[in-house]
């Protein structure tokens, strides 16, 4: 049975929904300026980002390591289009919501060591995301679109990203520790 051209597409028009819907919701939340809803949104987005990184780093990397290259490629074909759009969106929105939340609460002061520490961790996460994850995802995406994709290259790049996800999760736990102390009113390094 011949697949339709729509079935052969790696990225479908519906892929844009995983960018548009969360972005629209964050814009609405920011417009409302309701701190409770903004706090919930920030925690939900950050928890989703951390949870996915943790799952990718601890579970998927081990599972993928035991799969054949052909099985990895089939999995990656389905995963990459979503991750290419979803993770940068979730990460960016979590950071945006966090900055607005800290600003609205009056604690976004670059003289607070705890805010500086959180900023450094966010900077490391952003650099990893845009200098390693995203370029690798794009390399995989363009490789998958080729008539004869290089399976070994796709597998190698995907495994780099899966393993790096575990490192990202460690940084995210550090920032969660800082934010939990901020939320409890314990600006332990505030001078």
Secondary structure, 3 states (H helix, E strand, C coil): CCCCHHHHCCCCHHHHHHHHHHHHHHHHHHHHCCHHHHHHHHHHHHHHHHHHHHHHHHHHHHHHHCCCHHHHHHHHHHHHHHHHHHHHHHHHHHHHHHHHHHHHCCCCCCCCHHHHHHHHHHHHHHHHHHHHHHHHHHHHHHHHHCCCCCHHHHHHHHHHHHHHHHHHHHHHHHHHHHHHHHHCCCCCCCC
